[in-house]
Every structure is written in structure tokens, then in C-alpha cells.
Amino acid sequence: PVHVEFLTSLNGMEYMSITNNLCQGPEKDDKVMKVYARAEYPNLITRHIKVKAKNTVLPEWHPGAGKPAWLFVDEIEVLH
């Protein structure tokens, strides 16, 4: 992803952004890229969490150049 944003809400209608993580783009010849985005907000009280991730366009060296990259989310952990 180009960036990852975490939003929280108590009522599920009004959300507050708690972070916006910029991510590095893929390096040449990368087959699989893992990105770990993290937000720390001590003493936050919330009930709902949204995660927004914006994908990138594949670079010139990639076989799918110019097309949107696939974006898969494997795990989301919430620690308290």
C-alpha cells in the first residue's frame, strides 16, 4: 500500500483518524512484499476500528506495469 490509515469510533458513525502510515513502494524484483503498519494510541477508548489502505500502481519493471497492485490484508491485531 501507499499508505495505511487507522480510524476509531465510539458510535460507529463518527470516526477519528489516529494515524496515517506512509509505506515504501516495491523494490525491483520483489515477488512478495510484507508491510507492517502500526498505530499506538495510549489510553484510547473505542468500540469500532476501520483500517484504510491505498494500493499503488505497479512500476515500469513489473510485468503488470501501470495496473493497480493487488492488496491483501492478512491479519489485524488489536492489543490492549
N, CA, C and O atoms as a GROMACS GRO file, in nm:
protein
  320
    1PRO      N    1   0.083  -0.122   0.000
    1PRO     CA    2   0.000   0.000   0.000
    1PRO      C    3   0.086   0.126   0.000
    1PRO      O    4   0.200   0.125   0.045
    2VAL      N    5   0.030   0.234  -0.051
    2VAL     CA    6   0.097   0.363  -0.048
    2VAL      C    7   0.090   0.419   0.094
    2VAL      O    8   0.188   0.473   0.145
    3HIS      N    9  -0.025   0.406   0.156
    3HIS     CA   10  -0.038   0.445   0.296
    3HIS      C   11  -0.150   0.366   0.363
    3HIS      O   12  -0.239   0.311   0.297
    4VAL      N   13  -0.143   0.361   0.495
    4VAL     CA   14  -0.243   0.291   0.575
    4VAL      C   15  -0.291   0.388   0.681
    4VAL      O   16  -0.211   0.455   0.746
    5GLU      N   17  -0.422   0.395   0.698
    5GLU     CA   18  -0.481   0.485   0.796
    5GLU      C   19  -0.569   0.405   0.891
    5GLU      O   20  -0.645   0.318   0.848
    6PHE      N   21  -0.559   0.435   1.020
    6PHE     CA   22  -0.642   0.372   1.122
    6PHE      C   23  -0.738   0.476   1.177
    6PHE      O   24  -0.698   0.587   1.211
    7LEU      N   25  -0.867   0.438   1.184
    7LEU     CA   26  -0.970   0.528   1.236
    7LEU      C   27  -1.046   0.457   1.347
    7LEU      O   28  -1.065   0.336   1.342
    8THR      N   29  -1.090   0.532   1.447
    8THR     CA   30  -1.165   0.473   1.558
    8THR      C   31  -1.293   0.551   1.583
    8THR      O   32  -1.305   0.668   1.547
    9SER      N   33  -1.388   0.483   1.647
    9SER     CA   34  -1.517   0.545   1.676
    9SER      C   35  -1.580   0.479   1.797
    9SER      O   36  -1.564   0.359   1.820
   10LEU      N   37  -1.652   0.558   1.873
   10LEU     CA   38  -1.731   0.503   1.983
   10LEU      C   39  -1.870   0.462   1.936
   10LEU      O   40  -1.927   0.366   1.988
   11ASN      N   41  -1.926   0.535   1.837
   11ASN     CA   42  -2.064   0.510   1.795
   11ASN      C   43  -2.078   0.443   1.659
   11ASN      O   44  -2.189   0.411   1.618
   12GLY      N   45  -1.968   0.422   1.587
   12GLY     CA   46  -1.975   0.359   1.456
   12GLY      C   47  -2.017   0.452   1.344
   12GLY      O   48  -2.035   0.408   1.231
   13MET      N   49  -2.034   0.580   1.374
   13MET     CA   50  -2.077   0.677   1.273
   13MET      C   51  -1.974   0.789   1.257
   13MET      O   52  -1.946   0.832   1.145
   14GLU      N   53  -1.919   0.835   1.367
   14GLU     CA   54  -1.821   0.944   1.365
   14GLU      C   55  -1.684   0.885   1.396
   14GLU      O   56  -1.661   0.835   1.506
   15TYR      N   57  -1.594   0.891   1.297
   15TYR     CA   58  -1.462   0.830   1.312
   15TYR      C   59  -1.353   0.935   1.324
   15TYR      O   60  -1.363   1.044   1.267
   16MET      N   61  -1.250   0.902   1.400
   16MET     CA   62  -1.135   0.988   1.418
   16MET      C   63  -1.011   0.914   1.370
   16MET      O   64  -0.988   0.799   1.408
   17SER      N   65  -0.932   0.979   1.286
   17SER     CA   66  -0.808   0.918   1.238
   17SER      C   67  -0.704   0.925   1.349
   17SER      O   68  -0.680   1.031   1.406
   18ILE      N   69  -0.641   0.811   1.379
   18ILE     CA   70  -0.540   0.811   1.483
   18ILE      C   71  -0.399   0.799   1.425
   18ILE      O   72  -0.302   0.815   1.498
   19THR      N   73  -0.386   0.771   1.297
   19THR     CA   74  -0.255   0.765   1.235
   19THR      C   75  -0.270   0.754   1.085
   19THR      O   76  -0.376   0.719   1.034
   20ASN      N   77  -0.162   0.783   1.016
   20ASN     CA   78  -0.156   0.767   0.872
   20ASN      C   79  -0.014   0.724   0.840
   20ASN      O   80   0.077   0.807   0.838
   21ASN      N   81   0.008   0.596   0.816
   21ASN     CA   82   0.141   0.542   0.791
   21ASN      C   83   0.172   0.542   0.642
   21ASN      O   84   0.102   0.481   0.562
   22LEU      N   85   0.280   0.613   0.606
   22LEU     CA   86   0.327   0.607   0.468
   22LEU      C   87   0.412   0.482   0.453
   22LEU      O   88   0.487   0.447   0.544
   23CYS      N   89   0.401   0.417   0.341
   23CYS     CA   90   0.473   0.292   0.318
   23CYS      C   91   0.567   0.308   0.199
   23CYS      O   92   0.544   0.391   0.112
   24GLN      N   93   0.671   0.227   0.197
   24GLN     CA   94   0.765   0.228   0.085
   24GLN      C   95   0.706   0.149  -0.031
   24GLN      O   96   0.631   0.054  -0.010
   25GLY      N   97   0.740   0.188  -0.152
   25GLY     CA   98   0.695   0.115  -0.269
   25GLY      C   99   0.777  -0.011  -0.290
   25GLY      O  100   0.879  -0.030  -0.223
   26PRO      N  101   0.734  -0.098  -0.380
   26PRO     CA  102   0.807  -0.224  -0.403
   26PRO      C  103   0.944  -0.198  -0.465
   26PRO      O  104   0.960  -0.105  -0.545
   27GLU      N  105   1.042  -0.280  -0.428
   27GLU     CA  106   1.174  -0.271  -0.488
   27GLU      C  107   1.179  -0.364  -0.608
   27GLU      O  108   1.102  -0.460  -0.616
   28LYS      N  109   1.269  -0.336  -0.701
   28LYS     CA  110   1.278  -0.415  -0.823
   28LYS      C  111   1.297  -0.563  -0.792
   28LYS      O  112   1.379  -0.600  -0.707
   29ASP      N  113   1.220  -0.647  -0.862
   29ASP     CA  114   1.225  -0.793  -0.849
   29ASP      C  115   1.163  -0.847  -0.721
   29ASP      O  116   1.182  -0.965  -0.690
   30ASP      N  117   1.091  -0.767  -0.647
   30ASP     CA  118   1.021  -0.817  -0.529
   30ASP      C  119   0.909  -0.909  -0.574
   30ASP      O  120   0.828  -0.870  -0.658
   31LYS      N  121   0.902  -1.028  -0.521
   31LYS     CA  122   0.793  -1.120  -0.551
   31LYS      C  123   0.676  -1.099  -0.455
   31LYS      O  124   0.562  -1.085  -0.498
   32VAL      N  125   0.706  -1.098  -0.326
   32VAL     CA  126   0.605  -1.076  -0.223
   32VAL      C  127   0.657  -0.968  -0.131
   32VAL      O  128   0.774  -0.970  -0.091
   33MET      N  129   0.573  -0.874  -0.098
   33MET     CA  130   0.616  -0.766  -0.009
   33MET      C  131   0.526  -0.764   0.113
   33MET      O  132   0.404  -0.756   0.100
   34LYS      N  133   0.585  -0.770   0.230
   34LYS     CA  134   0.509  -0.761   0.354
   34LYS      C  135   0.528  -0.622   0.412
   34LYS      O  136   0.640  -0.572   0.422
   35VAL      N  137   0.418  -0.562   0.450
   35VAL     CA  138   0.422  -0.430   0.512
   35VAL      C  139   0.350  -0.439   0.645
   35VAL      O  140   0.238  -0.490   0.653
   36TYR      N  141   0.414  -0.391   0.748
   36TYR     CA  142   0.353  -0.388   0.879
   36TYR      C  143   0.323  -0.243   0.914
   36TYR      O  144   0.414  -0.162   0.929
   37ALA      N  145   0.196  -0.211   0.926
   37ALA     CA  146   0.155  -0.077   0.965
   37ALA      C  147   0.112  -0.084   1.111
   37ALA      O  148   0.046  -0.179   1.152
   38ARG      N  149   0.148   0.017   1.187
   38ARG     CA  150   0.121   0.012   1.330
   38ARG      C  151   0.074   0.147   1.380
   38ARG      O  152   0.122   0.252   1.337
   39ALA      N  153  -0.022   0.144   1.471
   39ALA     CA  154  -0.070   0.265   1.536
   39ALA      C  155  -0.066   0.244   1.686
   39ALA      O  156  -0.112   0.142   1.736
   40GLU      N  157  -0.012   0.340   1.756
   40GLU     CA  158  -0.012   0.335   1.902
   40GLU      C  159  -0.083   0.459   1.953
   40GLU      O  160  -0.047   0.571   1.917
   41TYR      N  161  -0.181   0.438   2.035
   41TYR     CA  162  -0.260   0.548   2.090
   41TYR      C  163  -0.294   0.511   2.234
   41TYR      O  164  -0.401   0.457   2.260
   42PRO      N  165  -0.203   0.540   2.327
   42PRO     CA  166  -0.225   0.501   2.467
   42PRO      C  167  -0.354   0.559   2.524
   42PRO      O  168  -0.391   0.672   2.494
   43ASN      N  169  -0.420   0.481   2.605
   43ASN     CA  170  -0.542   0.522   2.677
   43ASN      C  171  -0.661   0.551   2.585
   43ASN      O  172  -0.753   0.621   2.626
   44LEU      N  173  -0.660   0.500   2.465
   44LEU     CA  174  -0.771   0.520   2.373
   44LEU      C  175  -0.888   0.430   2.412
   44LEU      O  176  -0.870   0.310   2.436
   45ILE      N  177  -1.005   0.488   2.418
   45ILE     CA  178  -1.127   0.410   2.442
   45ILE      C  179  -1.206   0.414   2.311
   45ILE      O  180  -1.240   0.521   2.261
   46THR      N  181  -1.234   0.296   2.257
   46THR     CA  182  -1.305   0.289   2.129
   46THR      C  183  -1.386   0.162   2.121
   46THR      O  184  -1.365   0.068   2.197
   47ARG      N  185  -1.478   0.160   2.028
   47ARG     CA  186  -1.559   0.040   2.006
   47ARG      C  187  -1.544  -0.013   1.864
   47ARG      O  188  -1.553  -0.133   1.842
   48HIS      N  189  -1.520   0.076   1.769
   48HIS     CA  190  -1.509   0.040   1.628
   48HIS      C  191  -1.373   0.084   1.574
   48HIS      O  192  -1.321   0.189   1.613
   49ILE      N  193  -1.317   0.004   1.485
   49ILE     CA  194  -1.190   0.037   1.421
   49ILE      C  195  -1.204   0.014   1.271
   49ILE      O  196  -1.253  -0.090   1.228
   50LYS      N  197  -1.160   0.112   1.192
   50LYS     CA  198  -1.154   0.099   1.046
   50LYS      C  199  -1.007   0.104   1.006
   50LYS      O  200  -0.928   0.178   1.066
   51VAL      N  201  -0.972   0.027   0.907
   51VAL     CA  202  -0.838   0.032   0.851
   51VAL      C  203  -0.855   0.062   0.702
   51VAL      O  204  -0.921  -0.012   0.630
   52LYS      N  205  -0.794   0.171   0.657
   52LYS     CA  206  -0.799   0.208   0.516
   52LYS      C  207  -0.658   0.197   0.459
   52LYS      O  208  -0.564   0.255   0.513
   53ALA      N  209  -0.644   0.123   0.351
   53ALA     CA  210  -0.515   0.108   0.285
   53ALA      C  211  -0.532   0.144   0.138
   53ALA      O  212  -0.624   0.096   0.072
   54LYS      N  213  -0.443   0.226   0.087
   54LYS     CA  214  -0.449   0.267  -0.054
   54LYS      C  215  -0.339   0.194  -0.130
   54LYS      O  216  -0.221   0.203  -0.095
   55ASN      N  217  -0.378   0.123  -0.235
   55ASN     CA  218  -0.279   0.050  -0.312
   55ASN      C  219  -0.205   0.142  -0.408
   55ASN      O  220  -0.240   0.259  -0.421
   56THR      N  221  -0.105   0.089  -0.474
   56THR     CA  222  -0.022   0.165  -0.565
   56THR      C  223  -0.038   0.111  -0.706
   56THR      O  224  -0.101   0.008  -0.727
   57VAL      N  225   0.019   0.180  -0.801
   57VAL     CA  226   0.024   0.134  -0.940
   57VAL      C  227   0.157   0.062  -0.959
   57VAL      O  228   0.260   0.109  -0.910
   58LEU      N  229   0.155  -0.051  -1.028
   58LEU     CA  230   0.278  -0.129  -1.047
   58LEU      C  231   0.380  -0.051  -1.130
   58LEU      O  232   0.344   0.012  -1.230
   59PRO      N  233   0.509  -0.055  -1.089
   59PRO     CA  234   0.614   0.022  -1.158
   59PRO      C  235   0.649  -0.037  -1.294
   59PRO      O  236   0.607  -0.148  -1.329
   60GLU      N  237   0.727   0.039  -1.372
   60GLU     CA  238   0.764   0.002  -1.509
   60GLU      C  239   0.828  -0.135  -1.521
   60GLU      O  240   0.802  -0.207  -1.618
   61TRP      N  241   0.910  -0.174  -1.425
   61TRP     CA  242   0.984  -0.300  -1.433
   61TRP      C  243   0.897  -0.423  -1.406
   61TRP      O  244   0.939  -0.535  -1.433
   62HIS      N  245   0.778  -0.402  -1.354
   62HIS     CA  246   0.689  -0.514  -1.320
   62HIS      C  247   0.612  -0.560  -1.444
   62HIS      O  248   0.574  -0.477  -1.526
   63PRO      N  249   0.588  -0.692  -1.458
   63PRO     CA  250   0.512  -0.741  -1.574
   63PRO      C  251   0.372  -0.679  -1.588
   63PRO      O  252   0.320  -0.670  -1.699
   64GLY      N  253   0.312  -0.636  -1.478
   64GLY     CA  254   0.180  -0.574  -1.484
   64GLY      C  255   0.187  -0.423  -1.478
   64GLY      O  256   0.094  -0.358  -1.429
   65ALA      N  257   0.296  -0.364  -1.527
   65ALA     CA  258   0.321  -0.220  -1.518
   65ALA      C  259   0.199  -0.136  -1.555
   65ALA      O  260   0.130  -0.163  -1.654
   66GLY      N  261   0.175  -0.034  -1.473
   66GLY     CA  262   0.066   0.060  -1.499
   66GLY      C  263  -0.069   0.018  -1.444
   66GLY      O  264  -0.163   0.098  -1.443
   67LYS      N  265  -0.079  -0.106  -1.398
   67LYS     CA  266  -0.206  -0.154  -1.341
   67LYS      C  267  -0.201  -0.143  -1.189
   67LYS      O  268  -0.093  -0.140  -1.131
   68PRO      N  269  -0.318  -0.136  -1.123
   68PRO     CA  270  -0.319  -0.131  -0.977
   68PRO      C  271  -0.261  -0.259  -0.917
   68PRO      O  272  -0.289  -0.369  -0.965
   69ALA      N  273  -0.182  -0.244  -0.812
   69ALA     CA  274  -0.127  -0.360  -0.742
   69ALA      C  275  -0.238  -0.428  -0.664
   69ALA      O  276  -0.334  -0.363  -0.621
   70TRP      N  277  -0.226  -0.558  -0.645
   70TRP     CA  278  -0.319  -0.629  -0.558
   70TRP      C  279  -0.284  -0.598  -0.415
   70TRP      O  280  -0.166  -0.581  -0.381
   71LEU      N  281  -0.384  -0.592  -0.331
   71LEU     CA  282  -0.362  -0.561  -0.191
   71LEU      C  283  -0.438  -0.663  -0.108
   71LEU      O  284  -0.560  -0.673  -0.116
   72PHE      N  285  -0.366  -0.738  -0.027
   72PHE     CA  286  -0.425  -0.839   0.060
   72PHE      C  287  -0.398  -0.802   0.205
   72PHE      O  288  -0.287  -0.761   0.239
   73VAL      N  289  -0.497  -0.816   0.289
   73VAL     CA  290  -0.480  -0.794   0.432
   73VAL      C  291  -0.492  -0.928   0.499
   73VAL      O  292  -0.595  -0.994   0.488
   74ASP      N  293  -0.388  -0.968   0.569
   74ASP     CA  294  -0.384  -1.100   0.630
   74ASP      C  295  -0.432  -1.099   0.774
   74ASP      O  296  -0.517  -1.179   0.811
   75GLU      N  297  -0.378  -1.010   0.854
   75GLU     CA  298  -0.413  -1.007   0.997
   75GLU      C  299  -0.423  -0.865   1.047
   75GLU      O  300  -0.350  -0.776   1.004
   76ILE      N  301  -0.516  -0.846   1.139
   76ILE     CA  302  -0.526  -0.720   1.212
   76ILE      C  303  -0.528  -0.757   1.359
   76ILE      O  304  -0.613  -0.833   1.404
   77GLU      N  305  -0.434  -0.703   1.434
   77GLU     CA  306  -0.427  -0.732   1.578
   77GLU      C  307  -0.461  -0.605   1.655
   77GLU      O  308  -0.416  -0.496   1.621
   78VAL      N  309  -0.541  -0.621   1.756
   78VAL     CA  310  -0.573  -0.510   1.846
   78VAL      C  311  -0.527  -0.554   1.984
   78VAL      O  312  -0.578  -0.651   2.040
   79LEU      N  313  -0.432  -0.482   2.038
   79LEU     CA  314  -0.378  -0.514   2.171
   79LEU      C  315  -0.423  -0.407   2.269
   79LEU      O  316  -0.430  -0.289   2.235
   80HIS      N  317  -0.451  -0.449   2.388
   80HIS     CA  318  -0.490  -0.351   2.490
   80HIS      C  319  -0.416  -0.375   2.618
   80HIS      O  320  -0.435  -0.302   2.715
   0.00000   0.00000   0.00000
